[in-house]
Amino acid sequence: MSQPSTLRRQLLRRKPLHAFTAESDAGGGLRRTVGPFQLTMIGIGATIGTGIFFVLDSAVPEAGPAVLLSFVLAATAAALTALCYAELASAVPVSGSSYSYAYATLGEFAAWAVGWCLLLEYAVSGAAIAVSWGQYLNDLTERLFGFQMPEAIAAPPGAGGYINLPGVVLVALCCLLLVRGAKESAVVNTVMVLVKLAVLVLFVVIGATAFHAGNLHPFAPMGIAGVSSAASTVFFSFIGLDAVSTAGEEVRNPQRTLPLAIIGALVVVTTTYLLVSLVGVGAQPWTAFKGQQAGLSAILGDITGAGWPAVLLSAGAVLSIVSVTLVVLYGQSRILYTMGRDGMLPGAFRRVSPRTGTPVFTTLLTGGFVALLAAVFPLDMLADLTSMGTLVAFAVVSLGVLILRRTAPELKRAFRVPGYPVVPVLSVVACGYLLYELPLDTYLLFGGWLALALVVYLLYSRRNSRLETTDDSRAPVNLA
């Protein structure tokens, strides 16, 4: 067989669906310890925090009060994709999220590229969230003790700092918790999610008392371009949908639990985002958001003139960002685990501790990489890169629904996308539109990341893939 034809076969080979099932049911791997409520909390925990406690401060200056439309646009794209995620999660309930879905539908290299997009998505979003943690931690310590950490160690480069030490500490603490076990991490996350939802309800109730319709004028000072640009920026705050599907091998009754958790998380998240953003832009002029740190806390302080509401808000934000970071690190470690099990990465990535049932090496490596990004990268660059990786992964999931309906029509699906094929097609179009709005430097960085992915695939992954080393790997791989 000639080299070009061999490479083409490697690039296009697909992983059989029965192989996913066999790996999921095999002993010695991840443990099914997470229930539907905890999984929904994982989805909420991975999203609420970024879009409210952090992104408003950068998105409102881009769109003005029309940031409400930006959230609606991003939520619409996320809702279309969520339905596609729900169908694939019910049909292929395994770890790996859209990486695994692409492996079953688009072929090995497409799956590898999607996997790298997911690694970028999770690592960069985790770093961006960890960076913002220092803002609210400083706000909390200032309100409680009149003390703030020096900017040199509490702010990212580009914002007056040299190294973001709080972000590094946060990532380290989350890694230690994840190493203890998925169930323990899910319980802690659930508690933190409930706390931050309560704090955001407090913000809506108090903030509504200072709502002034005049603050909504002019509604769209930057026009449609500003709305679209802000929508691309805030889209990364919907990453929690993907995080739910990374837990496919650690939830009970996954065919039913995964779709319910994905859709339930989306409903709660979207409702919360719209309420808080509406109250936020109505409670202060949109121009006040520019350069504002710990924005929601500052709004409450201005409204009440008292310290305790702002203290509660800052404390809730601190816990909120901890839960988001926890889930993001969880999701990335599970994707690396799945890629290692497929032979696409070295065997160390698929090792699971017999005592805790967690991929310890993978979790610690993930944490180290995210901590490095959080320590030295500017915040705005991290947000746009996360949106790029998220949108590419979401588009692939939607394409996967279209392909799997044709190649495996008899496959058991506990949930089916309504309005097929219109909904998956609209999802791809919406993701493409938001991708178009991202800045050029984000495309350049993303292109460099994919070029690195190609080099690693050609030098290592294609030769060590389990589809290459198994006895039947030379035969065509079908989905039936």
N, C-alpha and C positions, 0 to 999 in steps of 0.2 A: 504494500500500500504506500503510495507516495506521501511525502511529508505534508503537502497542502491538503490532501483529502483527509489525512489523519487529524490535522489541526481542525478542519471544518467539522469532523465528527465530534471531536472533543468539545468544541464551542457550542454545538447545538444539542448534544445529548441531554435527555431529560430524566429526572429521577422518577421511577414508577411510584404510583400512589400507594401500592401495597408495601413498599419499602418504608414509607413514612409511618404507616400503621404498625409495622413490625418493630421498628425502633422505639416507637412510643410505648408499646406494650411490653417491651423487653425489660427485664429486671436490671438492677444495678445503675439505673439512671436517675433522672429527677423524680421527685415524689409528688403524688397528687394530694395536696393538703389544703388547697385554696378553694373556698366556696364562692357562690355567685355574688353575695353582698361584698365580701372582701375584694373580689375581682373588680366590681364596679368602683369601689373606693380606690383601687389602683389606677383605674382610668381617670377618675376625677383628680386623684393626687398628682398624676403626671401632667395635668393641664392647668388647673386653677392654681395660680401663683405667678406663673410667667406672664399671662396675658393681662392680669389685673394689678398685681403688686409691682410689676416692673415695666411692661411694654407700654402702658398708657403714657408714661413720661416721655417716651420717644415717638409714639405713634400720633398722639394728639398734635404736636407741632407740625407733623407732615400733612394732616388732613383737617385739622380744626375740629369743631363739633361733629363734622361728618365722619369722624372716626367710628360713629355708630354704624354707618353704612359699611365701613371697612370690616367691622366685626361680622355684620350680616353677610357680606360677600365671602369672607373667609369661612364662616360657619356653613354657608350653603355648599361650598366646595367640600368641606369636611363631612357634611351630612350625606352628600352623594357618595363620597368615598366610604363612609361608615357602613352604608348598606352593602357595598361590595366587600368590605372587610368581613361583615357578619356572615355573608354567604361562604366565602372561602374558609373562614375560621370554623364554620360548622361542617364543611366538607373535608378539610385537612387540619384537624385540631392538634397541631404539633408546635413545638417551639420554633423560633426563627422568623415568624411573622412573614412579611412580604418577600424575604429571601427564600423561604421554603415554598411560597406560592409561585414565585418566578421559576424555581427549579422544576416544579411540576408542569409548568405551562410554556415557558419561553426558552428554556434550555440553560445549560450550565454557565456559560459566560454571562448571560443576562442576569442569572441569579447571583453570580459573583459580583457583578457591577452593582446590583441592588443591595447586596450585603455591605459593600463598601459605602454606598449612600447611607445606609442605616447606621453604620459605625460613625460616619461623619455627623449624621443627624443627632444621634444620642450623645456622642462625646462633646460636640460643640454646644448643644443645648444644655447639657449638664454643666459645662463650664460657664455659659452665660448666666445660668440661674445661680450658680455658686458665687459669681462675681457680684450679682445684685444683692446677695445675702448680707454682704458687708455694709451696704447702705442702711438697711433696716436694723441691723445689729447696732450700728453706730447711733442711729436714731433712738433706739430703745435705751442704750446705756446713757445717752445724753439726757433723756427725759427722766430716767430713774436716778442716775448718780451724777449728772452733770459732767460726764467724761466721755470722750471719743478717742478712738484709736487714731494714731497719726495717719495722714493720707498716704504716706510713703509705703505703709504696709497694709492699708485697708482699701486702697483704690487700685483699679487696673491701670496699666500703662495707657497713656493718652488721656487719662482723667486725673492726673496729678500724682499717681502712684508708681512704684517700682516693682512691687510684687504684692499680689492680693493674698495675704496670709489667711484671713478668715475663710476664703473660698477653699484653700487647701485643707484647712482643719475640718470644714464641713464634709468634704469628700471623704476624708479619712474616717470620720465617725460613721458615715453611711456605709462604707465598705465593711467596717467591723460588724455592723448589724447584719448586713447581707450574708456575711460568711456564717453567721450563726444559724441561718435557715430561712426558707421562703415563708413559712407559716408565721414565724416570729416577726419577720419584716412586714408581712401583710397586716398583722394585728397592730403594730406600732403605726403603720401608715394610716390605718382606718381611724385611729384615735386622733391623729394630727389632722386628717381631712375634716372630720366632724368639728374640730376646734376652729379651723379656718373658715368653714362655711358659716359657723355661728358669728365669727368676727365680721365677715363680709355682710351678713344680715344686719349687724349693728351699724356698719357703715351706711348701708342703704337707708335704714330708718332715720339715723341722725342726719345724714347728708340731704335727705329729701326735705328736711325742714328749712334748708338754705337754698333750695332750688329756685333759680331765677331764669325765666324763659329768655330774658335778654342776653344771657350768656351763650345762647345757641345761635346768635346772630353776629356776624355772617355765618351761615351754617357750613358752607364749603368754600372757605377763602382760597384754597389751593385748587379748586375745581376737581373734575373727575380724575385727573392725573394724581392729585394728592390722595384721593380716596383709594385708588388702585395701589399706589405705592405703599400706603399704610397697611392695606389688606395683605400684601405680600410679606410685610414685616411681622404682622401679628399672627400670620398663619402658623408659625412654629409653635404657638401656644396650644395647638390642637394635637400635639404629638402623642397625647395620652391614648388616642385611638389605637395607634400602633403598639403602644406599650401593653395594652390588654392582650393583643394577639400573641405577644412573645411568651405569654404564660400558658400556652396551649397544652403543655405536658405536665403542668403542676396544678390544674384545676380538676375538680370532680365533675363528671358528666359534661365534658367540654362541648359536645355538639349543641347542647341547650344553653349552657352557661356563657360561652363566649359571645354569641349574638346578643343575648340579653344585656350583658355587661357593656358591650360596645355602644349599643343604642342608648342604654340608660345613662352612661357617662356623658354621651354627647348632649342629651337633653338637659341634664343638670348644669353642665359646663356652659352651654350656649345661653341658657336663661340667666345664669349668674353674671356672665360677661356683659350682657346687654344691660342688665339692671345697674350694675356697678358703674359701667362706663357712662350711662345716661345720667346718673346722679353725680358722677365726678365732673363731667363737662358742664352740668347745670349749676354746680355749686361754686365754681370759680371760672374766670375768663380763660379761654383756651390758651391764650398767650402765656399764662402763668405756669403752664406745664413745662415749658422749655427750660432745661437746666435744673429742673426740680428733682430733688432726691427724696425717696420715701414719700412719694406724692400723696397717697391716700391718707397717710398719717398726718401730713401737713394740712390737708384739707379739713380733717376733723378738728385739729388744734385751732385752726382759724375760725371754724364755725362755733365751737363751744366755748372757746376761751379758757377751757379747763384742760388739765393734763391727762386725766384718766382715760378718756376715749382714745386719744392718740397713743397712749401707752398700750392699751389693749390691742389696737390695730397693729402697732409695730410688733408686739409679741406674737400676734396671730400670723403676721407676715414672716417672722423668723421661723415659726413652726411650719408654715406653708411651704417655704422654700426648702426646708429640710425634707419634707415629704416628696416634693417634686424631684429633688436630687436623688433621693433614695430610689424612686421608681425608674428614673432615667438610667441609673447605674445598673439596676436590676435588668432592664430591657436589653442594654448593650451586652451585658455578660451572657445572657441567654442566646443572643444572636451569635456571638463568638463561639459559645459552646456548640451550637448546632453546626456552624461552619467547620469546627474542628472535628465533629463526629462524621461529617461528610468527607473528611480527608482534605478539605480545602485549606486548612491551617494545620500546624503541627499538633501531634497527639496530646500535648500538655493542655490544650484548650478544652478538650472533652473530658478531662479527668474530674470525677465527682467524689467528694469526701464521703466515705462510708458512714461517718458519724453524723454529719449534718445534712447530707444529701444536696450539697451545693457545690458548684464549680469554683473552688477556692482560688486556684491560680488565676483563672480568667477574671474573677471579680477583683482581685488585687491589681492585676495588670490594667484592667479597665480604670480603676480608681486612680492609679498613678498617671495615666495618660490624661484623664479629665482634670486632675489636680494641676498638672503642668500647664494645660490650656488656660485654666482659671487663673493661674498665677501671673501669666505674662501677656495674654492677648487682649486687645481692646474690645469693649462690649458690643459696639454696633456691628463690627465685622462678624462676631460670633452669631448674632441674631440672624443676619441675612444668610450666612452659610447653613444654619439650621433649617431655615425655610427652604433652601434649595434642596437639601437632602430629603426633607419631608415630602415635598411636592413630587419629586421623582419617584419616591417609594409609593406614594398614594396613586400616581398614574399607573404604575406597574400593576398594582392590585386590581385596579379597574379593568385593565387589559386582560388580566388573568381570569376574571369572571367571564369575559367574552370568549376567551380561548377554551376554558375548561367546559363551558356549556356545549361547545362543538365537539371537543375531543373526548369528553367523558360524560355524555348526556344522562347515563343511567346511574351516575354516582349519587349516593345518598346525601341529600342536603337537608339539614334540619331547618334551614332558613334560605329563602330565595329572594333575590333582589326584585322588588316590585317595579313594574314599568320597564322590564327588560325588553330590548337592549338600550332603550333611551337613557336610562339612569347611568349605566357604566360609561356610555359615550359622553354624556354631559359632564361626568366626573373628570374624564380625561381632558376635555376642552377647558373646564374650569381650572384644573391644575396647570395646563399649558398657558392660560392667560396670566395667572399669578406668577409663573416662572418668567414670563416675558417682562414683567414689571421690575424684576430684580436688577440691581446695578451691574455694570460691566465687570468691576473688580471681583464680584462674587463669582461670576462665570469663569474668570481666569483662575481663581483659586480652586474652584470645583473641577475645572479641566485638568489642573495639575494633580489633584487627588485621584481622578479617574485614570490618568496616565500612570500613576504609581500602582494603581490596582491592576492595570494591564501587565506591567512588568512582573509583579508578584505572581499573577496567574500563569504567565508564560514560563517563568523560571521554576515555579514550585507546584502550584495548585493543579494544573492540568495533568501532571504526571502522578500526583499522589491522591487524586480524587478516588473515592471508593468505587465510582463507576468505571474507573480505569483499571483498578486492581482486582475487582471481582472477576470470577470466571466468565460471566456472561456479558462483561462490559463491551466486548467487541460486537455483540449483536445489537440490532436497533432496539432502543428503549422506548416502549409504548406506554401510554397512560392507562390502557384497559386492564 
